[in-house]
Amino acid sequence: MAAVLLAKVLKFIIKNLTDFKYTIVALSDSSVVLSWLQTPPYQLKTFVSNRVSEIIDVIPPNRWYHISSENNAADLCSRGALPSQLLTVQNTWFHGQEWLYNDPNDWPTSTFFVKNVKSIPELKSNVDTFTLVSSENKVLPNDLEETFDKFSSFNKLQRVLAWCHRFIHNLKSSSNRISGNLNSNELQQSRDSIMRVIQSNHFSTEIDTLNKKGYVASLRKLSPFVDPNGFLRVGGRISQADLPYSTKHPLLLPKKCKTATSLIEYFHKVYLHSGPRTLQGILCKTYWIINARSIIRSVLSKCAQCFKFNPNIIQPSMATLPASRLKPGKVFDHVGCDIGGPFLVKESPRRNAKGYKAYLCLFVCFTTKAVHLEVITDLSCDTFLAALDRLTARKGLCRTLQTDCGSNFLAAGKHLKEIGNFFRDKNNHSKIFDGLASRSIEWRLNPPNAASMGGLWEAGIKSAKHHLYRTIGNRILTFEELTTIFCKIEAIMNSRPLCSLSNNPNEFDVLTAGHFLIGQSLLAVPEYDVEDVPLNRLSRWQAIQKITQSFWKRWSDDYLHTLQQREKWFTSKPNVNVGDLVLLKSNLCKPLQWPLGRIEEVHPGIDKIVRVVTVRTQNGVYKRPVNKICPLPYAN
């Protein structure tokens, strides 16, 4: 900054000294500053480069000299000095050093030279300098391919190279200068130059062998040859076909080459994101890429535009069951809840009675799969808590209650949207939380749009509707009739077999959820009265206790092992990570319109597999299961 200040002061002085002859001599004791002034500005970082340019516009680099700190008068105040020190050196400060009055050849200065360019601070890390050779009979330098790889697209590469060719042409022939937009010949010349570099780097040995022996064993299936322009082309078997020369003998390109990959991307976009077979057919008319099929498929799999039309959903492996489903305990101790409907009911049995909506509130026990069905008349907190009170009054108080978040109802029509709004309403949340807290019940919410995480109650709703619609058809029932039907459906669902009660092939009794509720299946045939049997032959309460214990033993021995196997989602893909770009799956719009987001947080399970993530989009932050997001493909 001191050199910049000096340049500004000198610029002002020069502007006002128009009638005087002068010679500029600039002195500095900083070797770093002098190194910057001897370095071309484009090789320096932006901040230093701009100030070096400003300085050398006023003071040329050859007018700067090095001086020691002892002979630099300006160094006194820049390092700091007491007033007493200024008094002792006031002549030097105000009038300069004594040697300034001597002949300039006697000044204690020296010309500064940069010894090691790479040691200069604030130097750009990658400053590439190369020479472009344009000739029909000469091959471009091999190190140009490293520069080619830095271009993001093949189109940009060929246009930049075409402008370089034009610049060289205009330098060589000032009388025949070319101006205006690039023409097709210039672009073709640029493509030829690129192909020369690629082939000279990857097929130099094959070209030498062909020139000497006329045969290359590694490429014998393609019968390659070198054309008069020095290009390596495919010989093949269709040389007699009535086709263009470039189609009969396409240029040979290697498979491990970034320029070849950029070429595939370029043709893929030009030909409107065509498929692999179509794209390979188009490329083969001009270029023959070794192992082209696998490379094309690899490139197309990373195309974000094509991915949006056919996104891949991540499905992690099925999670381990929670402890609430694997430990014996009181029935309806851990409960899942869901609401189904609406169902149309009428006020009375008369023909033209007014109709209104009713809903089914299902409670399912995690341990025994026992269900409890309640018919409710509206979607309000009071109605829901009243249904919960009826459950706890008949089945006992539960410890945990788990439900969906409600977002999965939004895409299922306007009727189910009401159920979704009920669960999603923040006011309802607070009221339900308060109501459950007063009953010492813990409420757990599944992530939004995670229907697969509530399969137990989703299957219960499906089963209840199955029996209802096959029983009543299109008839409209009264509230009492609908309640009665659902009570019978509840008995049927609680009589579904869990496992066999006996290993005897002649016995057909099975363990059901009803055994844990009343000691037998709810639809079992009435048993004989054994009250008159003497106590010495049968102790009723001991027998009942033994039967109850045998139910739980059968549950542990025969039912639990049926939960061991995974029915689907056997394999798991690698976990998504924070920062990944994803598409949020939505049933309300097409995949091309799915919102783009970035993962902010992952929520792994007990098995360290991520099944829930938090995603930020331009519209907000959302918590979603992994099977509702699609990670975008990334190029290596």
NORVENDA-V108334 format. One record per backbone hydrogen bond with DSSP energy under -1.0 kcal/mol. CO is the residue of the C=O (numbers start at 1). NH is the residue of the N-H. If there is no record, write none. Layout:
CO,NH ; CO,NH
This chain:
1,5 ; 2,6 ; 3,7 ; 4,8 ; 5,9 ; 6,10 ; 7,11 ; 8,12 ; 9,13 ; 10,14 ; 11,15 ; 12,16 ; 13,17 ; 26,65 ; 28,67 ; 30,34 ; 31,35 ; 32,36 ; 33,37 ; 34,38 ; 36,39 ; 40,43 ; 41,44 ; 43,124 ; 45,49 ; 46,50 ; 47,51 ; 48,52 ; 49,53 ; 50,54 ; 51,55 ; 52,56 ; 53,57 ; 55,58 ; 55,59 ; 60,63 ; 61,64 ; 63,26 ; 65,28 ; 66,110 ; 73,76 ; 74,78 ; 75,79 ; 82,86 ; 83,87 ; 84,88 ; 85,89 ; 89,93 ; 90,94 ; 91,95 ; 92,96 ; 97,100 ; 98,101 ; 99,102 ; 103,106 ; 104,107 ; 107,109 ; 110,66 ; 117,120 ; 122,45 ; 141,144 ; 142,145 ; 144,148 ; 145,149 ; 147,150 ; 148,151 ; 153,157 ; 154,158 ; 155,159 ; 156,160 ; 157,161 ; 158,162 ; 159,163 ; 160,164 ; 161,165 ; 162,166 ; 163,167 ; 164,168 ; 165,169 ; 166,170 ; 167,171 ; 168,172 ; 169,173 ; 183,187 ; 184,188 ; 185,189 ; 186,190 ; 187,191 ; 188,192 ; 189,193 ; 190,194 ; 191,195 ; 192,196 ; 193,197 ; 194,198 ; 195,199 ; 196,200 ; 197,201 ; 198,202 ; 199,203 ; 203,207 ; 204,208 ; 205,209 ; 206,210 ; 207,211 ; 208,212 ; 209,213 ; 209,214 ; 217,220 ; 219,222 ; 222,235 ; 222,236 ; 225,233 ; 227,230 ; 231,227 ; 232,252 ; 233,225 ; 238,241 ; 241,243 ; 244,248 ; 245,249 ; 250,234 ; 251,288 ; 253,290 ; 255,257 ; 257,261 ; 258,262 ; 259,263 ; 260,264 ; 261,265 ; 262,266 ; 263,267 ; 264,268 ; 265,269 ; 266,270 ; 267,271 ; 268,273 ; 269,272 ; 275,279 ; 276,280 ; 277,281 ; 278,282 ; 279,283 ; 280,284 ; 283,286 ; 283,287 ; 286,251 ; 288,253 ; 289,292 ; 291,295 ; 292,296 ; 293,297 ; 294,298 ; 295,299 ; 296,300 ; 297,301 ; 299,302 ; 300,303 ; 303,307 ; 304,308 ; 306,310 ; 322,325 ; 323,326 ; 323,327 ; 330,333 ; 333,399 ; 333,400 ; 334,366 ; 335,402 ; 336,364 ; 338,362 ; 340,360 ; 343,358 ; 345,356 ; 350,353 ; 354,347 ; 356,345 ; 358,343 ; 359,376 ; 360,340 ; 361,374 ; 362,338 ; 363,372 ; 364,336 ; 365,369 ; 370,365 ; 372,363 ; 374,361 ; 376,359 ; 380,384 ; 381,385 ; 382,386 ; 383,387 ; 384,388 ; 385,389 ; 386,390 ; 387,391 ; 388,392 ; 389,393 ; 390,394 ; 391,395 ; 392,396 ; 399,442 ; 400,335 ; 401,444 ; 402,337 ; 403,446 ; 406,409 ; 407,410 ; 409,412 ; 413,417 ; 416,420 ; 417,421 ; 418,422 ; 419,423 ; 420,424 ; 421,425 ; 425,429 ; 426,430 ; 427,431 ; 428,432 ; 429,433 ; 430,434 ; 431,435 ; 432,436 ; 433,437 ; 434,438 ; 436,441 ; 437,440 ; 442,401 ; 444,403 ; 447,450 ; 450,453 ; 451,454 ; 454,458 ; 455,459 ; 456,460 ; 457,461 ; 458,462 ; 459,463 ; 460,464 ; 461,465 ; 462,466 ; 463,467 ; 464,468 ; 465,469 ; 466,470 ; 468,471 ; 468,472 ; 469,473 ; 472,475 ; 477,346 ; 478,482 ; 479,483 ; 480,484 ; 481,485 ; 482,486 ; 483,487 ; 484,488 ; 485,489 ; 486,490 ; 487,491 ; 488,492 ; 489,493 ; 490,494 ; 492,495 ; 493,496 ; 494,514 ; 499,511 ; 504,507 ; 509,501 ; 511,498 ; 511,499 ; 514,518 ; 521,524 ; 530,533 ; 534,537 ; 534,538 ; 539,543 ; 540,544 ; 541,545 ; 542,546 ; 543,547 ; 544,548 ; 545,549 ; 546,550 ; 547,551 ; 548,552 ; 549,553 ; 550,554 ; 551,555 ; 552,556 ; 553,557 ; 554,558 ; 554,559 ; 555,560 ; 559,562 ; 560,563 ; 561,564 ; 569,318 ; 577,580 ; 580,599 ; 581,632 ; 582,597 ; 583,630 ; 590,593 ; 591,594 ; 595,584 ; 597,582 ; 598,616 ; 599,579 ; 601,614 ; 605,608 ; 609,605 ; 611,626 ; 612,603 ; 613,624 ; 614,600 ; 614,601 ; 615,622 ; 616,598 ; 620,617 ; 622,615 ; 624,613 ; 625,628 ; 626,629 ; 628,585 ; 629,314 ; 630,583
